[in-house]
Amino acid sequence: MIKKIYGNELRLFPVHAVYNDKLISIVDVYALKFELERMAQENIQKWELDKYRNLDNEDNPVLILYTTKL
């Protein structure tokens, strides 16, 4: 069973590269979907992450860009 986590649901994946003010992560679709299962539905909708549930586990990895703020 996957434990749901509520509240501050920040998910950080390992950073593979840095470009200007962006941190770049390369994430398998399976890992991304696993994290989505743990998140509260209201946060998934708020951050518009529903579209990633429709990806197939065999699809190409997803690039995640983190923007840093100082």
CHARMM internal coordinates of N, CA and C (Angstrom, degrees):
IC EDIT
DIST 1 N 1 CA 1.4533
DIST 1 CA 1 C 1.5248
ANGL 1 N 1 CA 1 C 109.30
DIST 1 C 2 N 1.3059
ANGL 1 CA 1 C 2 N 116.10
DIHE 1 N 1 CA 1 C 2 N 138.49
DIST 2 N 2 CA 1.4580
ANGL 1 C 2 N 2 CA 121.88
DIHE 1 CA 1 C 2 N 2 CA 179.87
DIST 2 CA 2 C 1.5188
ANGL 2 N 2 CA 2 C 108.76
DIHE 1 C 2 N 2 CA 2 C -91.27
DIST 2 C 3 N 1.3220
ANGL 2 CA 2 C 3 N 116.01
DIHE 2 N 2 CA 2 C 3 N 126.48
DIST 3 N 3 CA 1.4585
ANGL 2 C 3 N 3 CA 120.40
DIHE 2 CA 2 C 3 N 3 CA 179.74
DIST 3 CA 3 C 1.5270
ANGL 3 N 3 CA 3 C 109.73
DIHE 2 C 3 N 3 CA 3 C -79.34
DIST 3 C 4 N 1.3172
ANGL 3 CA 3 C 4 N 116.15
DIHE 3 N 3 CA 3 C 4 N 129.24
DIST 4 N 4 CA 1.4705
ANGL 3 C 4 N 4 CA 121.03
DIHE 3 CA 3 C 4 N 4 CA 176.98
DIST 4 CA 4 C 1.5187
ANGL 4 N 4 CA 4 C 108.92
DIHE 3 C 4 N 4 CA 4 C -83.50
DIST 4 C 5 N 1.3174
ANGL 4 CA 4 C 5 N 115.47
DIHE 4 N 4 CA 4 C 5 N 139.69
DIST 5 N 5 CA 1.4587
ANGL 4 C 5 N 5 CA 122.05
DIHE 4 CA 4 C 5 N 5 CA 178.86
DIST 5 CA 5 C 1.5234
ANGL 5 N 5 CA 5 C 107.64
DIHE 4 C 5 N 5 CA 5 C -118.77
DIST 5 C 6 N 1.3019
ANGL 5 CA 5 C 6 N 116.62
DIHE 5 N 5 CA 5 C 6 N 130.65
DIST 6 N 6 CA 1.4634
ANGL 5 C 6 N 6 CA 121.14
DIHE 5 CA 5 C 6 N 6 CA -179.06
DIST 6 CA 6 C 1.5216
ANGL 6 N 6 CA 6 C 109.73
DIHE 5 C 6 N 6 CA 6 C -117.67
DIST 6 C 7 N 1.3191
ANGL 6 CA 6 C 7 N 115.03
DIHE 6 N 6 CA 6 C 7 N 169.74
DIST 7 N 7 CA 1.4610
ANGL 6 C 7 N 7 CA 119.54
DIHE 6 CA 6 C 7 N 7 CA 179.51
DIST 7 CA 7 C 1.5106
ANGL 7 N 7 CA 7 C 109.69
DIHE 6 C 7 N 7 CA 7 C 90.44
DIST 7 C 8 N 1.3127
ANGL 7 CA 7 C 8 N 116.74
DIHE 7 N 7 CA 7 C 8 N -128.09
DIST 8 N 8 CA 1.4585
ANGL 7 C 8 N 8 CA 121.76
DIHE 7 CA 7 C 8 N 8 CA 179.80
DIST 8 CA 8 C 1.5227
ANGL 8 N 8 CA 8 C 108.11
DIHE 7 C 8 N 8 CA 8 C -77.60
DIST 8 C 9 N 1.3197
ANGL 8 CA 8 C 9 N 116.98
DIHE 8 N 8 CA 8 C 9 N 102.60
DIST 9 N 9 CA 1.4540
ANGL 8 C 9 N 9 CA 121.70
DIHE 8 CA 8 C 9 N 9 CA -173.28
DIST 9 CA 9 C 1.5239
ANGL 9 N 9 CA 9 C 112.26
DIHE 8 C 9 N 9 CA 9 C -107.02
DIST 9 C 10 N 1.2811
ANGL 9 CA 9 C 10 N 116.71
DIHE 9 N 9 CA 9 C 10 N 39.18
DIST 10 N 10 CA 1.4531
ANGL 9 C 10 N 10 CA 120.30
DIHE 9 CA 9 C 10 N 10 CA 179.91
DIST 10 CA 10 C 1.5199
ANGL 10 N 10 CA 10 C 109.90
DIHE 9 C 10 N 10 CA 10 C -63.77
DIST 10 C 11 N 1.3157
ANGL 10 CA 10 C 11 N 116.74
DIHE 10 N 10 CA 10 C 11 N 126.74
DIST 11 N 11 CA 1.4588
ANGL 10 C 11 N 11 CA 122.39
DIHE 10 CA 10 C 11 N 11 CA 178.32
DIST 11 CA 11 C 1.5203
ANGL 11 N 11 CA 11 C 107.43
DIHE 10 C 11 N 11 CA 11 C -113.88
DIST 11 C 12 N 1.2810
ANGL 11 CA 11 C 12 N 117.06
DIHE 11 N 11 CA 11 C 12 N 122.88
DIST 12 N 12 CA 1.4561
ANGL 11 C 12 N 12 CA 121.25
DIHE 11 CA 11 C 12 N 12 CA 177.14
DIST 12 CA 12 C 1.5172
ANGL 12 N 12 CA 12 C 109.02
DIHE 11 C 12 N 12 CA 12 C -117.58
DIST 12 C 13 N 1.3071
ANGL 12 CA 12 C 13 N 115.59
DIHE 12 N 12 CA 12 C 13 N 126.54
DIST 13 N 13 CA 1.4512
ANGL 12 C 13 N 13 CA 121.54
DIHE 12 CA 12 C 13 N 13 CA 175.36
DIST 13 CA 13 C 1.5216
ANGL 13 N 13 CA 13 C 107.96
DIHE 12 C 13 N 13 CA 13 C -101.14
DIST 13 C 14 N 1.3245
ANGL 13 CA 13 C 14 N 118.17
DIHE 13 N 13 CA 13 C 14 N 157.95
DIST 14 N 14 CA 1.4737
ANGL 13 C 14 N 14 CA 119.95
DIHE 13 CA 13 C 14 N 14 CA 179.97
DIST 14 CA 14 C 1.5322
ANGL 14 N 14 CA 14 C 111.68
DIHE 13 C 14 N 14 CA 14 C -56.31
DIST 14 C 15 N 1.3017
ANGL 14 CA 14 C 15 N 115.94
DIHE 14 N 14 CA 14 C 15 N 136.07
DIST 15 N 15 CA 1.4669
ANGL 14 C 15 N 15 CA 121.83
DIHE 14 CA 14 C 15 N 15 CA -179.42
DIST 15 CA 15 C 1.5271
ANGL 15 N 15 CA 15 C 108.39
DIHE 14 C 15 N 15 CA 15 C -85.75
DIST 15 C 16 N 1.3370
ANGL 15 CA 15 C 16 N 115.60
DIHE 15 N 15 CA 15 C 16 N 129.11
DIST 16 N 16 CA 1.4546
ANGL 15 C 16 N 16 CA 121.25
DIHE 15 CA 15 C 16 N 16 CA -178.20
DIST 16 CA 16 C 1.5279
ANGL 16 N 16 CA 16 C 112.78
DIHE 15 C 16 N 16 CA 16 C -103.43
DIST 16 C 17 N 1.3281
ANGL 16 CA 16 C 17 N 117.12
DIHE 16 N 16 CA 16 C 17 N -20.47
DIST 17 N 17 CA 1.4590
ANGL 16 C 17 N 17 CA 120.43
DIHE 16 CA 16 C 17 N 17 CA -178.55
DIST 17 CA 17 C 1.5196
ANGL 17 N 17 CA 17 C 109.28
DIHE 16 C 17 N 17 CA 17 C -158.93
DIST 17 C 18 N 1.3267
ANGL 17 CA 17 C 18 N 114.08
DIHE 17 N 17 CA 17 C 18 N 162.20
DIST 18 N 18 CA 1.4665
ANGL 17 C 18 N 18 CA 121.69
DIHE 17 CA 17 C 18 N 18 CA 176.43
DIST 18 CA 18 C 1.5156
ANGL 18 N 18 CA 18 C 107.07
DIHE 17 C 18 N 18 CA 18 C -130.37
DIST 18 C 19 N 1.3364
ANGL 18 CA 18 C 19 N 115.46
DIHE 18 N 18 CA 18 C 19 N 132.79
DIST 19 N 19 CA 1.4574
ANGL 18 C 19 N 19 CA 120.93
DIHE 18 CA 18 C 19 N 19 CA 176.51
DIST 19 CA 19 C 1.5142
ANGL 19 N 19 CA 19 C 108.28
DIHE 18 C 19 N 19 CA 19 C -137.58
DIST 19 C 20 N 1.3306
ANGL 19 CA 19 C 20 N 116.98
DIHE 19 N 19 CA 19 C 20 N 117.01
DIST 20 N 20 CA 1.4619
ANGL 19 C 20 N 20 CA 123.58
DIHE 19 CA 19 C 20 N 20 CA -174.80
DIST 20 CA 20 C 1.5252
ANGL 20 N 20 CA 20 C 109.50
DIHE 19 C 20 N 20 CA 20 C 50.77
DIST 20 C 21 N 1.3219
ANGL 20 CA 20 C 21 N 117.88
DIHE 20 N 20 CA 20 C 21 N -117.25
DIST 21 N 21 CA 1.4625
ANGL 20 C 21 N 21 CA 120.52
DIHE 20 CA 20 C 21 N 21 CA -178.56
DIST 21 CA 21 C 1.5298
ANGL 21 N 21 CA 21 C 111.96
DIHE 20 C 21 N 21 CA 21 C -101.02
DIST 21 C 22 N 1.3345
ANGL 21 CA 21 C 22 N 117.75
DIHE 21 N 21 CA 21 C 22 N 19.23
DIST 22 N 22 CA 1.4671
ANGL 21 C 22 N 22 CA 122.27
DIHE 21 CA 21 C 22 N 22 CA -177.32
DIST 22 CA 22 C 1.5339
ANGL 22 N 22 CA 22 C 110.56
DIHE 21 C 22 N 22 CA 22 C -112.73
DIST 22 C 23 N 1.3347
ANGL 22 CA 22 C 23 N 115.12
DIHE 22 N 22 CA 22 C 23 N 136.77
DIST 23 N 23 CA 1.4547
ANGL 22 C 23 N 23 CA 121.77
DIHE 22 CA 22 C 23 N 23 CA 169.65
DIST 23 CA 23 C 1.5224
ANGL 23 N 23 CA 23 C 106.16
DIHE 22 C 23 N 23 CA 23 C -101.24
DIST 23 C 24 N 1.3194
ANGL 23 CA 23 C 24 N 117.31
DIHE 23 N 23 CA 23 C 24 N 133.88
DIST 24 N 24 CA 1.4566
ANGL 23 C 24 N 24 CA 121.15
DIHE 23 CA 23 C 24 N 24 CA -174.18
DIST 24 CA 24 C 1.5284
ANGL 24 N 24 CA 24 C 110.03
DIHE 23 C 24 N 24 CA 24 C -115.55
DIST 24 C 25 N 1.3295
ANGL 24 CA 24 C 25 N 115.39
DIHE 24 N 24 CA 24 C 25 N 126.57
DIST 25 N 25 CA 1.4548
ANGL 24 C 25 N 25 CA 121.93
DIHE 24 CA 24 C 25 N 25 CA 176.02
DIST 25 CA 25 C 1.5242
ANGL 25 N 25 CA 25 C 109.13
DIHE 24 C 25 N 25 CA 25 C -118.12
DIST 25 C 26 N 1.3146
ANGL 25 CA 25 C 26 N 115.42
DIHE 25 N 25 CA 25 C 26 N 143.93
DIST 26 N 26 CA 1.4557
ANGL 25 C 26 N 26 CA 121.63
DIHE 25 CA 25 C 26 N 26 CA 175.13
DIST 26 CA 26 C 1.5290
ANGL 26 N 26 CA 26 C 106.15
DIHE 25 C 26 N 26 CA 26 C -112.74
DIST 26 C 27 N 1.3364
ANGL 26 CA 26 C 27 N 116.61
DIHE 26 N 26 CA 26 C 27 N 119.21
DIST 27 N 27 CA 1.4583
ANGL 26 C 27 N 27 CA 121.37
DIHE 26 CA 26 C 27 N 27 CA -171.91
DIST 27 CA 27 C 1.5247
ANGL 27 N 27 CA 27 C 110.23
DIHE 26 C 27 N 27 CA 27 C -125.56
DIST 27 C 28 N 1.3249
ANGL 27 CA 27 C 28 N 116.32
DIHE 27 N 27 CA 27 C 28 N 132.67
DIST 28 N 28 CA 1.4644
ANGL 27 C 28 N 28 CA 120.67
DIHE 27 CA 27 C 28 N 28 CA 173.09
DIST 28 CA 28 C 1.5226
ANGL 28 N 28 CA 28 C 109.12
DIHE 27 C 28 N 28 CA 28 C -64.10
DIST 28 C 29 N 1.3104
ANGL 28 CA 28 C 29 N 115.58
DIHE 28 N 28 CA 28 C 29 N 146.60
DIST 29 N 29 CA 1.4625
ANGL 28 C 29 N 29 CA 120.75
DIHE 28 CA 28 C 29 N 29 CA 179.12
DIST 29 CA 29 C 1.5307
ANGL 29 N 29 CA 29 C 110.29
DIHE 28 C 29 N 29 CA 29 C -59.27
DIST 29 C 30 N 1.3230
ANGL 29 CA 29 C 30 N 117.07
DIHE 29 N 29 CA 29 C 30 N -39.70
DIST 30 N 30 CA 1.4616
ANGL 29 C 30 N 30 CA 120.87
DIHE 29 CA 29 C 30 N 30 CA -179.83
DIST 30 CA 30 C 1.5324
ANGL 30 N 30 CA 30 C 111.01
DIHE 29 C 30 N 30 CA 30 C -58.66
DIST 30 C 31 N 1.3296
ANGL 30 CA 30 C 31 N 117.51
DIHE 30 N 30 CA 30 C 31 N -45.62
DIST 31 N 31 CA 1.4697
ANGL 30 C 31 N 31 CA 121.31
DIHE 30 CA 30 C 31 N 31 CA -179.89
DIST 31 CA 31 C 1.5214
ANGL 31 N 31 CA 31 C 110.99
DIHE 30 C 31 N 31 CA 31 C -65.31
DIST 31 C 32 N 1.3272
ANGL 31 CA 31 C 32 N 116.99
DIHE 31 N 31 CA 31 C 32 N -39.92
DIST 32 N 32 CA 1.4585
ANGL 31 C 32 N 32 CA 120.67
DIHE 31 CA 31 C 32 N 32 CA 179.18
DIST 32 CA 32 C 1.5271
ANGL 32 N 32 CA 32 C 110.68
DIHE 31 C 32 N 32 CA 32 C -64.45
DIST 32 C 33 N 1.3250
ANGL 32 CA 32 C 33 N 117.12
DIHE 32 N 32 CA 32 C 33 N -44.62
DIST 33 N 33 CA 1.4548
ANGL 32 C 33 N 33 CA 120.69
DIHE 32 CA 32 C 33 N 33 CA 179.33
DIST 33 CA 33 C 1.5292
ANGL 33 N 33 CA 33 C 111.49
DIHE 32 C 33 N 33 CA 33 C -65.65
DIST 33 C 34 N 1.3291
ANGL 33 CA 33 C 34 N 117.20
DIHE 33 N 33 CA 33 C 34 N -34.35
DIST 34 N 34 CA 1.4588
ANGL 33 C 34 N 34 CA 120.87
DIHE 33 CA 33 C 34 N 34 CA 176.72
DIST 34 CA 34 C 1.5247
ANGL 34 N 34 CA 34 C 110.29
DIHE 33 C 34 N 34 CA 34 C -61.61
DIST 34 C 35 N 1.3196
ANGL 34 CA 34 C 35 N 117.05
DIHE 34 N 34 CA 34 C 35 N -44.27
DIST 35 N 35 CA 1.4699
ANGL 34 C 35 N 35 CA 120.99
DIHE 34 CA 34 C 35 N 35 CA 179.18
DIST 35 CA 35 C 1.5265
ANGL 35 N 35 CA 35 C 111.00
DIHE 34 C 35 N 35 CA 35 C -66.37
DIST 35 C 36 N 1.3172
ANGL 35 CA 35 C 36 N 117.62
DIHE 35 N 35 CA 35 C 36 N -35.32
DIST 36 N 36 CA 1.4601
ANGL 35 C 36 N 36 CA 120.56
DIHE 35 CA 35 C 36 N 36 CA 178.25
DIST 36 CA 36 C 1.5207
ANGL 36 N 36 CA 36 C 110.99
DIHE 35 C 36 N 36 CA 36 C -63.90
DIST 36 C 37 N 1.3253
ANGL 36 CA 36 C 37 N 117.25
DIHE 36 N 36 CA 36 C 37 N -34.27
DIST 37 N 37 CA 1.4625
ANGL 36 C 37 N 37 CA 120.74
DIHE 36 CA 36 C 37 N 37 CA 178.19
DIST 37 CA 37 C 1.5214
ANGL 37 N 37 CA 37 C 111.69
DIHE 36 C 37 N 37 CA 37 C -65.36
DIST 37 C 38 N 1.3005
ANGL 37 CA 37 C 38 N 117.19
DIHE 37 N 37 CA 37 C 38 N -26.65
DIST 38 N 38 CA 1.4593
ANGL 37 C 38 N 38 CA 121.87
DIHE 37 CA 37 C 38 N 38 CA -178.80
DIST 38 CA 38 C 1.5234
ANGL 38 N 38 CA 38 C 112.88
DIHE 37 C 38 N 38 CA 38 C -84.47
DIST 38 C 39 N 1.3231
ANGL 38 CA 38 C 39 N 116.98
DIHE 38 N 38 CA 38 C 39 N -18.53
DIST 39 N 39 CA 1.4629
ANGL 38 C 39 N 39 CA 120.89
DIHE 38 CA 38 C 39 N 39 CA -174.04
DIST 39 CA 39 C 1.5221
ANGL 39 N 39 CA 39 C 111.82
DIHE 38 C 39 N 39 CA 39 C -84.77
DIST 39 C 40 N 1.3099
ANGL 39 CA 39 C 40 N 115.27
DIHE 39 N 39 CA 39 C 40 N 154.74
DIST 40 N 40 CA 1.4651
ANGL 39 C 40 N 40 CA 121.73
DIHE 39 CA 39 C 40 N 40 CA 175.37
DIST 40 CA 40 C 1.5321
ANGL 40 N 40 CA 40 C 108.93
DIHE 39 C 40 N 40 CA 40 C -70.36
DIST 40 C 41 N 1.3263
ANGL 40 CA 40 C 41 N 116.04
DIHE 40 N 40 CA 40 C 41 N 140.15
DIST 41 N 41 CA 1.4634
ANGL 40 C 41 N 41 CA 121.43
DIHE 40 CA 40 C 41 N 41 CA -177.76
DIST 41 CA 41 C 1.5302
ANGL 41 N 41 CA 41 C 112.05
DIHE 40 C 41 N 41 CA 41 C -58.79
DIST 41 C 42 N 1.3281
ANGL 41 CA 41 C 42 N 117.80
DIHE 41 N 41 CA 41 C 42 N -37.17
DIST 42 N 42 CA 1.4720
ANGL 41 C 42 N 42 CA 119.16
DIHE 41 CA 41 C 42 N 42 CA -179.01
DIST 42 CA 42 C 1.5269
ANGL 42 N 42 CA 42 C 112.00
DIHE 41 C 42 N 42 CA 42 C -64.99
DIST 42 C 43 N 1.3287
ANGL 42 CA 42 C 43 N 117.48
DIHE 42 N 42 CA 42 C 43 N -32.96
DIST 43 N 43 CA 1.4642
ANGL 42 C 43 N 43 CA 119.59
DIHE 42 CA 42 C 43 N 43 CA 176.98
DIST 43 CA 43 C 1.5253
ANGL 43 N 43 CA 43 C 111.70
DIHE 42 C 43 N 43 CA 43 C -74.85
DIST 43 C 44 N 1.3020
ANGL 43 CA 43 C 44 N 117.00
DIHE 43 N 43 CA 43 C 44 N -35.59
DIST 44 N 44 CA 1.4657
ANGL 43 C 44 N 44 CA 120.43
DIHE 43 CA 43 C 44 N 44 CA 176.46
DIST 44 CA 44 C 1.5217
ANGL 44 N 44 CA 44 C 109.72
DIHE 43 C 44 N 44 CA 44 C -60.92
DIST 44 C 45 N 1.3120
ANGL 44 CA 44 C 45 N 116.94
DIHE 44 N 44 CA 44 C 45 N -43.21
DIST 45 N 45 CA 1.4663
ANGL 44 C 45 N 45 CA 120.55
DIHE 44 CA 44 C 45 N 45 CA 178.42
DIST 45 CA 45 C 1.5274
ANGL 45 N 45 CA 45 C 111.04
DIHE 44 C 45 N 45 CA 45 C -69.13
DIST 45 C 46 N 1.3188
ANGL 45 CA 45 C 46 N 117.10
DIHE 45 N 45 CA 45 C 46 N -41.69
DIST 46 N 46 CA 1.4687
ANGL 45 C 46 N 46 CA 121.03
DIHE 45 CA 45 C 46 N 46 CA -178.78
DIST 46 CA 46 C 1.5257
ANGL 46 N 46 CA 46 C 111.20
DIHE 45 C 46 N 46 CA 46 C -61.07
DIST 46 C 47 N 1.3190
ANGL 46 CA 46 C 47 N 117.11
DIHE 46 N 46 CA 46 C 47 N -39.90
DIST 47 N 47 CA 1.4634
ANGL 46 C 47 N 47 CA 121.55
DIHE 46 CA 46 C 47 N 47 CA -177.89
DIST 47 CA 47 C 1.5226
ANGL 47 N 47 CA 47 C 112.64
DIHE 46 C 47 N 47 CA 47 C -95.13
DIST 47 C 48 N 1.3534
ANGL 47 CA 47 C 48 N 116.53
DIHE 47 N 47 CA 47 C 48 N 6.82
DIST 48 N 48 CA 1.4662
ANGL 47 C 48 N 48 CA 123.02
DIHE 47 CA 47 C 48 N 48 CA 176.17
DIST 48 CA 48 C 1.5303
ANGL 48 N 48 CA 48 C 112.53
DIHE 47 C 48 N 48 CA 48 C 55.18
DIST 48 C 49 N 1.3134
ANGL 48 CA 48 C 49 N 116.31
DIHE 48 N 48 CA 48 C 49 N 50.13
DIST 49 N 49 CA 1.4602
ANGL 48 C 49 N 49 CA 121.97
DIHE 48 CA 48 C 49 N 49 CA -178.71
DIST 49 CA 49 C 1.5247
ANGL 49 N 49 CA 49 C 113.23
DIHE 48 C 49 N 49 CA 49 C -100.36
DIST 49 C 50 N 1.3352
ANGL 49 CA 49 C 50 N 117.65
DIHE 49 N 49 CA 49 C 50 N -0.33
DIST 50 N 50 CA 1.4641
ANGL 49 C 50 N 50 CA 121.09
DIHE 49 CA 49 C 50 N 50 CA -178.68
DIST 50 CA 50 C 1.5248
ANGL 50 N 50 CA 50 C 112.94
DIHE 49 C 50 N 50 CA 50 C -57.22
DIST 50 C 51 N 1.3201
ANGL 50 CA 50 C 51 N 116.51
DIHE 50 N 50 CA 50 C 51 N -33.53
DIST 51 N 51 CA 1.4730
ANGL 50 C 51 N 51 CA 120.16
DIHE 50 CA 50 C 51 N 51 CA -175.92
DIST 51 CA 51 C 1.5219
ANGL 51 N 51 CA 51 C 112.38
DIHE 50 C 51 N 51 CA 51 C -61.83
DIST 51 C 52 N 1.3224
ANGL 51 CA 51 C 52 N 118.09
DIHE 51 N 51 CA 51 C 52 N -23.99
DIST 52 N 52 CA 1.4631
ANGL 51 C 52 N 52 CA 120.75
DIHE 51 CA 51 C 52 N 52 CA -178.76
DIST 52 CA 52 C 1.5178
ANGL 52 N 52 CA 52 C 112.85
DIHE 51 C 52 N 52 CA 52 C -77.62
DIST 52 C 53 N 1.3126
ANGL 52 CA 52 C 53 N 117.90
DIHE 52 N 52 CA 52 C 53 N -15.41
DIST 53 N 53 CA 1.4687
ANGL 52 C 53 N 53 CA 120.79
DIHE 52 CA 52 C 53 N 53 CA 177.35
DIST 53 CA 53 C 1.5281
ANGL 53 N 53 CA 53 C 111.12
DIHE 52 C 53 N 53 CA 53 C -70.65
DIST 53 C 54 N 1.3243
ANGL 53 CA 53 C 54 N 117.19
DIHE 53 N 53 CA 53 C 54 N -23.86
DIST 54 N 54 CA 1.4639
ANGL 53 C 54 N 54 CA 121.21
DIHE 53 CA 53 C 54 N 54 CA -177.73
DIST 54 CA 54 C 1.5238
ANGL 54 N 54 CA 54 C 113.06
DIHE 53 C 54 N 54 CA 54 C -83.86
DIST 54 C 55 N 1.3130
ANGL 54 CA 54 C 55 N 118.14
DIHE 54 N 54 CA 54 C 55 N -5.91
DIST 55 N 55 CA 1.4592
ANGL 54 C 55 N 55 CA 120.53
DIHE 54 CA 54 C 55 N 55 CA 179.16
DIST 55 CA 55 C 1.5192
ANGL 55 N 55 CA 55 C 109.85
DIHE 54 C 55 N 55 CA 55 C -72.08
DIST 55 C 56 N 1.3133
ANGL 55 CA 55 C 56 N 115.56
DIHE 55 N 55 CA 55 C 56 N 148.92
DIST 56 N 56 CA 1.4549
ANGL 55 C 56 N 56 CA 121.27
DIHE 55 CA 55 C 56 N 56 CA 176.32
DIST 56 CA 56 C 1.5295
ANGL 56 N 56 CA 56 C 108.48
DIHE 55 C 56 N 56 CA 56 C -87.43
DIST 56 C 57 N 1.3148
ANGL 56 CA 56 C 57 N 116.92
DIHE 56 N 56 CA 56 C 57 N 144.41
DIST 57 N 57 CA 1.4663
ANGL 56 C 57 N 57 CA 120.76
DIHE 56 CA 56 C 57 N 57 CA -178.55
DIST 57 CA 57 C 1.5217
ANGL 57 N 57 CA 57 C 112.56
DIHE 56 C 57 N 57 CA 57 C -60.00
DIST 57 C 58 N 1.3209
ANGL 57 CA 57 C 58 N 117.49
DIHE 57 N 57 CA 57 C 58 N -20.24
DIST 58 N 58 CA 1.4662
ANGL 57 C 58 N 58 CA 121.84
DIHE 57 CA 57 C 58 N 58 CA 179.62
DIST 58 CA 58 C 1.5287
ANGL 58 N 58 CA 58 C 112.55
DIHE 57 C 58 N 58 CA 58 C -89.78
DIST 58 C 59 N 1.3263
ANGL 58 CA 58 C 59 N 118.07
DIHE 58 N 58 CA 58 C 59 N -2.30
DIST 59 N 59 CA 1.4683
ANGL 58 C 59 N 59 CA 121.14
DIHE 58 CA 58 C 59 N 59 CA 178.69
DIST 59 CA 59 C 1.5204
ANGL 59 N 59 CA 59 C 110.52
DIHE 58 C 59 N 59 CA 59 C -66.57
DIST 59 C 60 N 1.3186
ANGL 59 CA 59 C 60 N 114.55
DIHE 59 N 59 CA 59 C 60 N 166.80
DIST 60 N 60 CA 1.4575
ANGL 59 C 60 N 60 CA 120.31
DIHE 59 CA 59 C 60 N 60 CA 177.50
DIST 60 CA 60 C 1.5216
ANGL 60 N 60 CA 60 C 110.62
DIHE 59 C 60 N 60 CA 60 C -61.75
DIST 60 C 61 N 1.3350
ANGL 60 CA 60 C 61 N 116.96
DIHE 60 N 60 CA 60 C 61 N 154.71
DIST 61 N 61 CA 1.4714
ANGL 60 C 61 N 61 CA 119.45
DIHE 60 CA 60 C 61 N 61 CA 177.19
DIST 61 CA 61 C 1.5238
ANGL 61 N 61 CA 61 C 111.78
DIHE 60 C 61 N 61 CA 61 C -59.99
DIST 61 C 62 N 1.3099
ANGL 61 CA 61 C 62 N 115.69
DIHE 61 N 61 CA 61 C 62 N 159.15
DIST 62 N 62 CA 1.4598
ANGL 61 C 62 N 62 CA 123.25
DIHE 61 CA 61 C 62 N 62 CA -179.30
DIST 62 CA 62 C 1.5273
ANGL 62 N 62 CA 62 C 108.18
DIHE 61 C 62 N 62 CA 62 C -101.12
DIST 62 C 63 N 1.3304
ANGL 62 CA 62 C 63 N 116.44
DIHE 62 N 62 CA 62 C 63 N 134.64
DIST 63 N 63 CA 1.4592
ANGL 62 C 63 N 63 CA 120.99
DIHE 62 CA 62 C 63 N 63 CA 173.88
DIST 63 CA 63 C 1.5218
ANGL 63 N 63 CA 63 C 108.41
DIHE 62 C 63 N 63 CA 63 C -90.13
DIST 63 C 64 N 1.3054
ANGL 63 CA 63 C 64 N 116.26
DIHE 63 N 63 CA 63 C 64 N 128.90
DIST 64 N 64 CA 1.4628
ANGL 63 C 64 N 64 CA 121.61
DIHE 63 CA 63 C 64 N 64 CA 177.05
DIST 64 CA 64 C 1.5119
ANGL 64 N 64 CA 64 C 107.52
DIHE 63 C 64 N 64 CA 64 C -113.61
DIST 64 C 65 N 1.3215
ANGL 64 CA 64 C 65 N 116.01
DIHE 64 N 64 CA 64 C 65 N 126.76
DIST 65 N 65 CA 1.4599
ANGL 64 C 65 N 65 CA 121.52
DIHE 64 CA 64 C 65 N 65 CA 179.29
DIST 65 CA 65 C 1.5109
ANGL 65 N 65 CA 65 C 109.25
DIHE 64 C 65 N 65 CA 65 C -108.65
DIST 65 C 66 N 1.3065
ANGL 65 CA 65 C 66 N 116.04
DIHE 65 N 65 CA 65 C 66 N 120.01
DIST 66 N 66 CA 1.4639
ANGL 65 C 66 N 66 CA 122.07
DIHE 65 CA 65 C 66 N 66 CA 173.99
DIST 66 CA 66 C 1.5053
ANGL 66 N 66 CA 66 C 107.55
DIHE 65 C 66 N 66 CA 66 C -98.09
DIST 66 C 67 N 1.3298
ANGL 66 CA 66 C 67 N 117.76
DIHE 66 N 66 CA 66 C 67 N 128.58
DIST 67 N 67 CA 1.4458
ANGL 66 C 67 N 67 CA 122.20
DIHE 66 CA 66 C 67 N 67 CA 175.37
DIST 67 CA 67 C 1.5182
ANGL 67 N 67 CA 67 C 108.56
DIHE 66 C 67 N 67 CA 67 C -97.77
DIST 67 C 68 N 1.3028
ANGL 67 CA 67 C 68 N 115.80
DIHE 67 N 67 CA 67 C 68 N 126.16
DIST 68 N 68 CA 1.4625
ANGL 67 C 68 N 68 CA 119.51
DIHE 67 CA 67 C 68 N 68 CA -179.74
DIST 68 CA 68 C 1.5290
ANGL 68 N 68 CA 68 C 109.88
DIHE 67 C 68 N 68 CA 68 C -87.59
DIST 68 C 69 N 1.3068
ANGL 68 CA 68 C 69 N 115.18
DIHE 68 N 68 CA 68 C 69 N 145.57
DIST 69 N 69 CA 1.4562
ANGL 68 C 69 N 69 CA 120.97
DIHE 68 CA 68 C 69 N 69 CA 178.02
DIST 69 CA 69 C 1.5134
ANGL 69 N 69 CA 69 C 108.05
DIHE 68 C 69 N 69 CA 69 C -124.32
DIST 69 C 70 N 1.2877
ANGL 69 CA 69 C 70 N 115.38
DIHE 69 N 69 CA 69 C 70 N 133.87
DIST 70 N 70 CA 1.4759
ANGL 69 C 70 N 70 CA 120.25
DIHE 69 CA 69 C 70 N 70 CA 178.18
DIST 70 CA 70 C 1.4973
ANGL 70 N 70 CA 70 C 110.74
DIHE 69 C 70 N 70 CA 70 C -108.92
END
COOR INIT
IC SEED 1 N 1 CA 1 C
IC BUILD
